[in-house]
């Protein structure tokens, strides 16, 4: 069965973006970012919520086009619509059965690109298997929480940790829901 890996940048206090979706304080270059981009090449499928997909518009993403050209995209939204989406872009309703089918399907593990609300929904339903955070050396104080408003409790076991330029760390956790 394919695993879902939530691979995301976060501040020390657990925010994936600051107020107004500001990510300017995060480390944007160096060997840690290079590692992240290299790691993304190992995924053939990405899942994300509408807000995360639309966030890409500020960086040149065209509506209906894939944010990661080598991956099949599943954007979970009950409101997002495209006239002629790329063949690698599919908009799906917020349906746990679709997520379960993806996990049971063929291919690599699945990259969860976010965002916090969508990740919280998946965590609440025990569907995230791995958390891989790019831990940035900053405190944001407020913004978009790593798991939105989720109140789910679970234990994590570190399965990998690397230190990079600029104080960035990439830490991999296995999630234990029991």
C-alpha positions in Angstrom: 0.0 0.0 0.0 1.2 3.5 -0.8 2.0 5.8 2.0 1.0 9.5 2.3 4.0 11.7 3.2 3.2 15.2 4.4 6.5 17.0 3.3 6.2 20.6 4.3 8.2 23.7 5.6 7.3 24.8 9.1 8.5 27.3 11.7 9.7 26.2 15.1 6.2 27.0 16.5 4.3 24.9 13.9 3.2 27.3 11.2 3.5 26.5 7.5 3.0 30.2 6.6 2.7 33.4 8.6 -0.1 35.9 8.5 -1.4 36.6 5.0 0.2 33.3 3.9 3.7 34.9 4.2 6.5 32.5 3.6 9.3 35.0 3.2 11.1 34.0 6.5 11.6 30.4 5.4 14.9 29.2 4.0 14.5 29.5 0.2 17.9 28.4 -1.1 20.8 26.2 -0.2 21.5 22.5 0.1 18.4 21.8 2.2 16.1 23.2 -0.5 18.1 21.3 -3.1 17.5 18.1 -1.1 13.8 18.9 -0.9 13.6 19.4 -4.7 15.6 16.2 -5.3 13.3 14.3 -2.9 10.2 15.5 -4.8 11.5 13.6 -7.9 10.7 10.3 -6.1 6.9 10.9 -6.1 4.6 10.3 -9.0 1.4 11.6 -7.2 0.7 14.8 -5.3 -2.4 15.6 -3.3 -3.4 19.0 -2.0 -6.2 21.3 -1.0 -7.5 24.2 -3.1 -5.8 26.9 -1.2 -2.4 25.3 -1.6 -2.9 24.9 -5.3 -4.1 28.5 -5.7 -1.1 29.7 -3.6 1.0 28.6 -6.6 -0.6 31.3 -8.8 1.6 33.9 -7.0 4.6 32.0 -8.3 3.5 31.7 -11.9 1.3 28.5 -11.8 -1.4 28.8 -14.4 -4.9 27.6 -13.4 -5.4 24.0 -14.4 -1.7 23.3 -15.0 0.4 20.9 -12.9 2.5 22.5 -10.2 4.9 19.5 -10.5 5.0 18.4 -14.1 6.1 14.8 -13.4 3.3 14.1 -10.9 -0.3 13.3 -11.2 -2.3 15.9 -9.3 -5.3 15.4 -7.1 -6.7 18.7 -5.8 -9.3 18.3 -3.2 -12.0 21.0 -3.3 -15.7 21.2 -3.6 -15.5 24.6 -5.3 -12.5 24.7 -7.7 -13.3 24.3 -11.4 -11.2 24.5 -14.5 -12.4 24.8 -18.1 -9.7 22.7 -19.6 -7.4 21.2 -17.0 -4.1 19.5 -17.9 -4.4 15.7 -18.1 -2.3 15.5 -15.0 -4.6 17.7 -12.9 -7.8 16.3 -11.4 -10.1 18.1 -9.0 -11.8 15.8 -6.5 -14.5 16.3 -3.8 -13.4 16.0 -0.2 -14.0 12.3 -0.1 -12.1 9.9 2.1 -12.8 7.0 -0.3 -10.8 8.7 -3.0 -7.9 9.1 -0.7 -8.1 5.4 0.3 -8.3 4.4 -3.4 -5.2 6.4 -4.1 -3.3 4.7 -1.3 -4.4 1.3 -2.6 -3.4 2.1 -6.2 -0.2 1.6 -8.1 2.8 3.9 -7.9 5.1 5.6 -5.5 4.3 7.0 -2.1 2.0 10.0 -2.3 3.3 13.6 -1.6 0.9 15.6 0.5 1.7 19.2 -0.4 -0.8 20.7 2.1 -2.1 22.9 3.3 -2.8 22.9 7.0 -6.6 22.4 6.9 -6.4 19.6 4.4 -3.6 17.9 6.3 -5.6 18.3 9.5 -8.5 16.5 7.9 -6.3 13.7 6.7 -4.6 13.4 10.2 -8.1 13.3 11.9 -8.9 10.4 9.6 -5.5 8.7 10.3 -4.4 8.8 6.6 -1.0 10.4 6.9 1.7 7.9 7.3 4.9 10.0 7.4 5.6 13.6 8.4 8.7 15.1 6.8 9.2 18.6 7.9 11.7 21.2 6.7 12.1 22.8 10.1 13.1 26.5 9.7 14.9 28.4 12.4 12.2 31.0 13.0 9.2 31.7 15.1 6.1 33.1 13.3 3.7 33.4 16.3 0.6 33.1 14.1 -0.5 32.1 10.6 -1.4 28.7 9.0 -1.0 25.9 11.4 0.7 22.6 10.4 -2.5 20.7 10.9 -5.1 23.4 10.8 -7.5 23.2 13.7 -7.1 19.4 14.2 -7.2 18.2 17.8 -6.0 14.7 16.9 -3.3 13.2 19.1 -0.7 10.7 18.0 2.9 9.7 18.7 5.7 10.3 16.2 9.0 8.3 15.9 12.0 10.0 14.2 13.2 7.9 11.3 15.7 10.5 9.9 17.2 13.9 10.5 19.6 16.0 8.6 21.0 19.5 9.1 21.5 21.9 6.2 22.7 25.5 5.4 20.9 28.3 7.1 19.9 26.2 10.1 17.3 24.3 8.1 16.7 20.7 9.3 14.7 18.0 7.5 13.2 15.7 10.0 11.3 12.5 9.0 8.7 11.1 11.4 6.6 7.9 11.3 3.1 8.6 12.6 1.7 6.1 15.2 -2.1 6.4 15.6 -2.4 3.6 18.2 
